[in-house]
């Protein structure tokens, strides 16, 4: 914790980014809980929740290639500000859903909101090695991800409580305002070299060729085994993780009969687990050798899958909350360690495309997982779906361990693309 405080005190750029992150992500979770609860209240069907998540996934998959190319071409800070501005306007559109209830309107607004998101989220990841020195990068990565999960816990619990007490309108208004605050925070970032990436790989840097540049990024990922392996690792997790997004709402509403507050508590305890895992990941990250890191990832994914299966079978609500926290703690460790490897080894000119492609691959897989879970929820119990979700997600450990055992995950060279900007 002392290293987190030192970073916030000494690095003004990171402090601006961190402050904006807190406000905007808490607002995001107000929106998420409100939309899921509204969908279930209106229809009572898990298919609608699955439809909202499917609309979000399709939007991220569609936006990913464009976001990656532009983030590796344009000023990344400017792209992030434009993303915040667009999302502030779109977030207000959910108020229309209250006056004119419609499943398709929920799908449309959810999709539009998520289409604008990769321009910000991938941009934030891409600029982290610019606003943090090599010595600060591990701490900055850990704090960014741990803060994300603290926001999930706070936003989910407060979002669920606020919907129950104040209604949906205030959740949507707060979400819109949060993007405005975030944009002002990102506008405060300044570095002597700016935030336009270094592009040494294009023969004609003045010409924008989106498809050529996107496939160039894919070739770069494929040529670097660790980066390619981490992308596939995210796909493996998402095969069960997508279903979990649907199941959290179903367990809160239909299994434990606790309404929006129950949904918020499950999301919130999941976030508490992620926070704990993030702290553990930060503590061990500096000490692990590369080989130890790879085996730690395999063990954590296996523990995650087992704990999720147990969560799905618990009869007591508090025990279910305990095991979802344990499951997410294992994911938290892997997330901090894996992102640390990507930040260290992905070259500056490719960061936008790599991070947006991994995000698109994850959401694309989650899309099919969510769709399957939503359709299955009309025929099978959430508990049975939860077992298979945990098995699919946890099986990632087997494939990762095999790749490591076979020597297919060598450590790349450190890119050295870091700047110490205060």
C-alpha positions as CSV (number, residue, x, y, z in Angstrom):
1,X,0.0,0.0,0.0
2,X,2.9,2.4,0.7
3,X,4.1,2.0,-2.9
4,X,0.6,3.0,-4.1
5,X,0.6,6.2,-2.0
6,X,4.1,7.0,-3.2
7,X,3.1,6.7,-6.8
8,X,0.0,8.9,-6.3
9,X,2.0,11.6,-4.5
10,X,4.9,11.7,-6.9
11,X,3.3,11.2,-10.4
12,X,0.8,13.9,-11.2
13,X,-0.1,12.3,-14.6
14,X,-1.0,9.0,-13.0
15,X,-2.9,10.8,-10.3
16,X,-5.1,12.5,-12.9
17,X,-5.7,9.2,-14.8
18,X,-6.5,7.4,-11.5
19,X,-9.0,10.0,-10.3
20,X,-10.9,9.9,-13.6
21,X,-10.9,6.1,-13.5
22,X,-12.6,6.0,-10.1
23,X,-15.4,8.4,-11.1
24,X,-16.2,6.8,-14.5
25,X,-16.0,3.2,-13.4
26,X,-18.3,3.6,-10.4
27,X,-20.7,5.3,-12.8
28,X,-20.4,2.3,-15.2
29,X,-21.5,-0.1,-12.5
30,X,-24.5,2.0,-11.5
31,X,-25.5,1.7,-15.2
32,X,-24.9,-2.1,-15.3
33,X,-26.9,-2.9,-12.2
34,X,-29.7,-0.6,-13.3
35,X,-29.9,-2.1,-16.8
36,X,-29.8,-5.7,-15.7
37,X,-32.4,-5.1,-12.9
38,X,-34.7,-3.2,-15.3
39,X,-34.5,-6.0,-17.9
40,X,-35.4,-8.7,-15.3
41,X,-38.1,-6.5,-13.7
42,X,-39.7,-5.9,-17.1
43,X,-39.5,-9.4,-18.6
44,X,-38.4,-11.9,-15.9
45,X,-36.3,-13.7,-18.5
46,X,-32.6,-14.4,-18.4
47,X,-32.7,-14.2,-22.2
48,X,-33.1,-10.4,-22.0
49,X,-30.1,-10.1,-19.7
50,X,-28.2,-12.2,-22.2
51,X,-29.4,-10.0,-25.0
52,X,-28.1,-6.9,-23.3
53,X,-24.7,-8.5,-22.7
54,X,-24.7,-9.8,-26.3
55,X,-25.3,-6.3,-27.6
56,X,-22.4,-5.1,-25.5
57,X,-20.1,-7.8,-26.7
58,X,-21.0,-7.3,-30.4
59,X,-20.2,-3.6,-30.0
60,X,-16.8,-4.2,-28.5
61,X,-15.9,-6.8,-31.1
62,X,-17.0,-4.4,-33.9
63,X,-15.1,-1.4,-32.4
64,X,-11.9,-3.2,-31.4
65,X,-10.1,-3.2,-34.8
66,X,-11.0,0.5,-35.5
67,X,-10.0,1.5,-32.0
68,X,-6.7,-0.3,-32.2
69,X,-5.7,1.3,-35.5
70,X,-6.7,4.8,-34.4
71,X,-5.0,4.5,-31.0
72,X,-1.8,3.5,-32.8
73,X,-2.1,6.5,-35.2
74,X,-3.7,9.4,-33.3
75,X,-3.1,11.2,-30.1
76,X,-4.2,8.7,-27.5
77,X,-5.2,11.3,-24.9
78,X,-7.5,13.0,-27.4
79,X,-9.1,9.7,-28.4
80,X,-9.9,9.0,-24.7
81,X,-11.5,12.4,-24.2
82,X,-13.7,11.9,-27.3
83,X,-14.7,8.5,-26.0
84,X,-15.7,10.0,-22.7
85,X,-17.7,12.8,-24.4
86,X,-19.6,10.3,-26.6
87,X,-20.4,8.0,-23.7
88,X,-21.7,10.9,-21.6
89,X,-24.3,11.7,-24.3
90,X,-25.2,8.0,-24.9
91,X,-25.6,7.3,-21.2
92,X,-28.4,9.9,-21.1
93,X,-30.2,7.9,-23.7
94,X,-31.1,5.3,-21.2
95,X,-33.6,7.7,-19.7
96,X,-35.6,7.1,-22.9
97,X,-35.8,3.4,-21.9
98,X,-37.7,4.4,-18.8
99,X,-40.4,6.3,-20.7
100,X,-40.6,3.9,-23.6
101,X,-39.8,0.4,-22.2
102,X,-38.4,-1.8,-25.0
103,X,-36.0,-4.7,-25.0
104,X,-34.6,-3.5,-28.4
105,X,-34.0,0.0,-27.0
106,X,-32.0,-1.4,-24.1
107,X,-30.0,-3.5,-26.6
108,X,-29.3,-0.4,-28.8
109,X,-28.2,1.9,-26.0
110,X,-26.1,-0.8,-24.4
111,X,-24.4,-1.5,-27.7
112,X,-23.7,2.2,-28.5
113,X,-22.2,2.8,-25.0
114,X,-19.9,-0.2,-25.3
115,X,-18.9,0.7,-28.9
116,X,-17.3,3.9,-27.6
117,X,-15.5,2.1,-24.7
118,X,-12.5,0.4,-26.3
119,X,-11.2,3.8,-27.5
120,X,-10.8,4.7,-23.8
121,X,-10.0,1.4,-22.1
122,X,-7.3,0.3,-24.7
123,X,-6.0,3.9,-24.8
124,X,-5.6,3.9,-21.0
125,X,-3.6,0.7,-21.1
126,X,-1.5,2.0,-24.0
127,X,-0.4,5.2,-22.3
128,X,0.4,3.6,-18.9
129,X,4.1,3.0,-19.9
130,X,4.3,6.6,-21.0
131,X,3.1,8.2,-17.8
132,X,4.9,5.7,-15.5
133,X,8.6,4.9,-15.5
134,X,9.9,1.3,-15.8
135,X,10.4,1.3,-12.0
136,X,6.8,2.6,-11.4
137,X,5.1,0.4,-14.0
138,X,4.4,-2.7,-11.8
139,X,2.9,-0.5,-9.1
140,X,0.9,1.5,-11.6
141,X,-0.5,-1.6,-13.3
142,X,-1.4,-3.2,-9.9
143,X,-3.1,0.0,-8.7
144,X,-5.0,0.5,-11.9
145,X,-6.4,-3.0,-11.8
146,X,-7.0,-3.0,-8.1
147,X,-8.8,0.3,-8.3
148,X,-10.9,-1.1,-11.2
149,X,-12.1,-3.9,-8.8
150,X,-12.6,-1.5,-5.9
151,X,-14.9,0.5,-8.2
152,X,-16.7,-2.7,-9.1
153,X,-17.4,-3.5,-5.5
154,X,-18.4,0.1,-4.6
155,X,-20.3,0.7,-7.8
156,X,-22.2,-2.6,-7.7
157,X,-23.2,-2.4,-4.1
158,X,-24.2,1.3,-4.2
159,X,-25.8,0.8,-7.6
160,X,-28.0,-2.0,-6.4
161,X,-28.9,0.0,-3.3
162,X,-29.6,3.2,-5.2
163,X,-31.8,1.5,-7.7
164,X,-33.9,0.0,-4.8
165,X,-34.1,3.4,-3.0
166,X,-34.0,6.1,-5.7
167,X,-35.0,4.4,-8.9
168,X,-33.3,3.9,-12.3
169,X,-33.2,7.6,-13.4
170,X,-30.5,8.7,-10.9
171,X,-28.3,5.7,-11.8
172,X,-28.3,6.7,-15.5
173,X,-27.8,10.4,-14.7
174,X,-24.8,9.7,-12.4
175,X,-23.3,7.4,-15.2
176,X,-23.4,10.3,-17.7
177,X,-21.9,12.8,-15.3
178,X,-19.1,10.4,-14.4
179,X,-17.9,10.5,-18.0
180,X,-17.8,14.3,-18.0
181,X,-15.6,14.2,-14.9
182,X,-13.3,11.6,-16.5
183,X,-12.8,13.7,-19.6
184,X,-11.7,16.7,-17.5
185,X,-9.2,14.4,-15.7
186,X,-7.7,13.0,-18.9
187,X,-7.4,16.5,-20.3
188,X,-5.0,17.2,-17.4
189,X,-2.4,14.7,-18.7
190,X,0.7,16.3,-20.1
191,X,4.1,14.9,-21.3
192,X,6.8,16.6,-23.3
193,X,6.6,14.1,-26.1
194,X,2.8,14.0,-26.2
195,X,0.6,10.9,-26.5
196,X,0.9,10.1,-30.2
197,X,2.6,6.7,-30.5
198,X,5.9,6.1,-32.2
199,X,5.4,4.5,-35.6
200,X,8.5,3.0,-37.1
201,X,6.8,0.2,-38.9
202,X,4.9,2.0,-41.7
203,X,6.6,3.0,-44.9
204,X,4.0,5.7,-45.4
205,X,3.0,7.0,-42.0
206,X,0.8,9.8,-43.5
207,X,-1.5,7.2,-45.1
208,X,-4.2,5.5,-43.0
209,X,-4.8,1.9,-44.1
210,X,-7.0,0.4,-41.4
211,X,-7.2,-3.2,-42.5
212,X,-3.5,-3.4,-43.5
213,X,-2.5,-1.9,-40.1
214,X,-4.9,-4.1,-38.2
215,X,-3.6,-7.3,-39.8
216,X,-0.1,-6.0,-39.2
217,X,-0.9,-6.0,-35.5
218,X,-2.3,-9.5,-35.7
219,X,1.0,-10.7,-37.3
220,X,3.0,-9.0,-34.6
221,X,0.9,-10.8,-31.9
222,X,1.3,-14.2,-33.7
223,X,5.0,-13.7,-34.0
224,X,5.4,-13.2,-30.3
225,X,4.4,-16.5,-28.5
226,X,3.9,-15.0,-25.1
227,X,1.6,-12.3,-26.4
228,X,-0.3,-14.8,-28.5
229,X,-0.6,-17.1,-25.6
230,X,-1.9,-14.4,-23.3
231,X,-4.6,-13.5,-25.9
232,X,-5.7,-17.2,-26.1
233,X,-5.7,-17.3,-22.3
234,X,-8.2,-14.5,-22.2
235,X,-10.3,-16.4,-24.8
236,X,-10.2,-19.6,-22.6
237,X,-11.3,-17.7,-19.5
238,X,-14.1,-15.9,-21.5
239,X,-15.6,-19.3,-22.6
240,X,-17.0,-19.6,-19.1
241,X,-16.7,-16.0,-18.0
242,X,-19.4,-14.8,-20.4
243,X,-21.9,-17.2,-18.9
244,X,-21.0,-15.9,-15.4
245,X,-22.1,-12.4,-16.5
246,X,-25.6,-13.7,-17.0
247,X,-25.5,-16.0,-14.0
248,X,-24.8,-13.3,-11.5
249,X,-28.1,-11.7,-12.3
250,X,-30.0,-15.0,-12.3
251,X,-28.5,-16.0,-9.0
252,X,-29.4,-12.7,-7.4
253,X,-32.9,-12.6,-8.7
254,X,-34.1,-16.2,-9.3
255,X,-31.9,-18.5,-7.1
256,X,-31.6,-16.4,-3.9
257,X,-34.6,-14.1,-4.6
258,X,-32.9,-10.9,-3.4
259,X,-33.6,-8.5,-6.4
260,X,-31.3,-5.8,-7.5
261,X,-29.5,-5.7,-4.1
262,X,-28.7,-9.5,-4.5
263,X,-27.2,-8.9,-7.9
264,X,-25.2,-6.0,-6.5
265,X,-23.9,-8.1,-3.6
266,X,-22.7,-11.0,-5.9
267,X,-21.0,-8.5,-8.2
268,X,-19.6,-6.7,-5.1
269,X,-18.2,-9.8,-3.4
270,X,-16.7,-10.9,-6.7
271,X,-15.0,-7.5,-6.8
272,X,-13.7,-7.9,-3.2
273,X,-12.1,-11.2,-4.3
274,X,-10.5,-9.4,-7.3
275,X,-9.1,-6.7,-5.0
276,X,-7.6,-9.3,-2.7
277,X,-6.1,-11.1,-5.7
278,X,-4.8,-7.9,-7.1
279,X,-3.0,-7.1,-3.9
280,X,-1.5,-10.6,-3.8
281,X,-0.5,-10.2,-7.4
282,X,1.2,-6.9,-6.7
283,X,3.0,-8.4,-3.7
284,X,4.4,-11.4,-5.6
285,X,4.8,-9.9,-9.0
286,X,8.3,-8.4,-8.4
287,X,9.6,-11.6,-6.9
288,X,8.5,-14.2,-9.3
289,X,10.8,-15.5,-12.0
290,X,9.4,-15.8,-15.5
291,X,9.1,-19.6,-15.1
292,X,7.4,-19.2,-11.7
293,X,5.0,-16.7,-13.1
294,X,3.8,-19.1,-15.8
295,X,3.1,-21.9,-13.3
296,X,1.4,-19.5,-10.9
297,X,-1.0,-18.6,-13.8
298,X,-1.9,-22.3,-14.3
299,X,-2.6,-22.9,-10.6
300,X,-4.7,-19.8,-10.2
301,X,-6.9,-20.6,-13.2
302,X,-7.5,-24.1,-11.8
303,X,-8.4,-22.7,-8.4
304,X,-10.7,-20.2,-10.1
305,X,-12.7,-22.9,-11.9
306,X,-13.1,-25.1,-8.8
307,X,-14.2,-22.2,-6.6
308,X,-16.8,-21.1,-9.3
309,X,-18.3,-24.6,-9.5
310,X,-18.6,-24.7,-5.7
311,X,-20.2,-21.2,-5.7
312,X,-22.9,-22.5,-8.1
313,X,-23.9,-25.2,-5.7
314,X,-24.1,-23.3,-2.5
315,X,-27.5,-23.2,-0.8
316,X,-26.7,-20.4,1.7
317,X,-26.3,-17.0,0.2
318,X,-23.3,-16.0,2.4
319,X,-21.4,-19.2,1.4
320,X,-22.1,-18.4,-2.3
321,X,-20.6,-14.9,-1.7
322,X,-17.5,-16.4,-0.1
323,X,-16.8,-18.8,-3.0
324,X,-17.4,-16.3,-5.7
325,X,-14.9,-14.0,-3.9
326,X,-12.4,-16.9,-3.8
327,X,-12.9,-17.6,-7.5
328,X,-12.4,-13.9,-8.4
329,X,-9.3,-13.7,-6.1
330,X,-7.6,-16.3,-8.3
331,X,-8.6,-14.3,-11.4
332,X,-7.2,-11.1,-9.8
333,X,-3.8,-12.6,-9.3
334,X,-3.6,-13.7,-13.0
335,X,-4.9,-10.4,-14.3
336,X,-2.2,-8.3,-12.6
337,X,0.6,-10.6,-13.5
338,X,-0.6,-11.1,-17.2
339,X,-1.1,-7.3,-17.8
340,X,2.3,-6.7,-16.3
341,X,3.8,-9.0,-18.9
342,X,2.0,-7.2,-21.7
343,X,2.9,-3.8,-20.6
344,X,6.6,-4.8,-20.4
345,X,6.8,-6.7,-23.7
346,X,4.4,-5.0,-26.2
347,X,6.1,-2.3,-28.3
348,X,4.7,1.2,-28.1
349,X,3.6,1.3,-31.8
350,X,1.5,-1.8,-31.3
351,X,-0.1,-1.3,-27.9
352,X,-3.4,0.1,-29.2
353,X,-3.9,-2.8,-31.6
354,X,-2.7,-5.5,-29.1
355,X,-4.9,-4.3,-26.2
356,X,-8.0,-3.7,-28.4
357,X,-7.6,-7.0,-30.2
358,X,-7.3,-9.0,-26.9
359,X,-10.4,-7.1,-25.6
360,X,-12.3,-7.9,-28.8
361,X,-11.2,-11.6,-28.7
362,X,-12.4,-11.8,-25.1
363,X,-15.7,-10.2,-25.7
364,X,-16.3,-12.2,-28.9
365,X,-15.9,-15.4,-26.9
366,X,-18.0,-14.1,-24.1
367,X,-20.7,-13.2,-26.6
368,X,-21.1,-16.9,-27.5
369,X,-20.9,-17.9,-23.8
370,X,-23.5,-15.4,-22.8
371,X,-25.8,-16.3,-25.6
372,X,-25.5,-20.0,-24.7
373,X,-26.1,-19.3,-21.0
374,X,-29.1,-17.1,-21.7
375,X,-30.8,-19.6,-24.0
376,X,-30.0,-22.5,-21.6
377,X,-31.5,-20.5,-18.7
378,X,-35.0,-21.2,-20.1
379,X,-34.4,-24.9,-20.0
380,X,-31.8,-25.7,-17.3
381,X,-31.2,-24.4,-13.8
382,X,-28.7,-21.7,-13.1
383,X,-26.8,-24.1,-10.9
384,X,-26.2,-26.6,-13.7
385,X,-25.1,-23.8,-16.1
386,X,-22.8,-22.6,-13.4
387,X,-21.0,-25.9,-13.1
388,X,-20.3,-26.0,-16.8
389,X,-19.2,-22.3,-16.7
390,X,-16.6,-23.1,-14.1
391,X,-15.4,-26.2,-15.9
392,X,-14.9,-24.3,-19.2
393,X,-13.2,-21.4,-17.6
394,X,-11.0,-23.4,-15.3
395,X,-9.9,-25.8,-18.1
396,X,-7.8,-22.9,-19.4
397,X,-5.2,-23.9,-16.8
398,X,-4.6,-27.3,-18.6
399,X,-3.9,-25.7,-22.0
400,X,-1.6,-23.0,-20.5
401,X,0.3,-25.6,-18.5
402,X,0.7,-27.8,-21.6
403,X,2.1,-24.9,-23.6
404,X,4.5,-24.0,-20.9
405,X,5.6,-27.7,-20.5
406,X,6.2,-27.9,-24.2
407,X,8.4,-24.8,-24.2
408,X,6.0,-22.7,-26.4
409,X,6.0,-19.7,-24.1
410,X,9.5,-18.2,-24.1
411,X,10.1,-14.8,-22.5
412,X,10.3,-11.9,-25.1
413,X,12.8,-9.1,-24.7
414,X,11.8,-6.1,-22.7
415,X,10.8,-3.3,-25.2
416,X,12.2,-0.5,-23.0
417,X,9.4,1.7,-24.1
418,X,9.0,3.6,-20.9
419,X,9.1,7.3,-19.9
420,X,9.5,8.9,-16.5
421,X,7.1,11.8,-16.9
422,X,5.9,13.7,-13.8
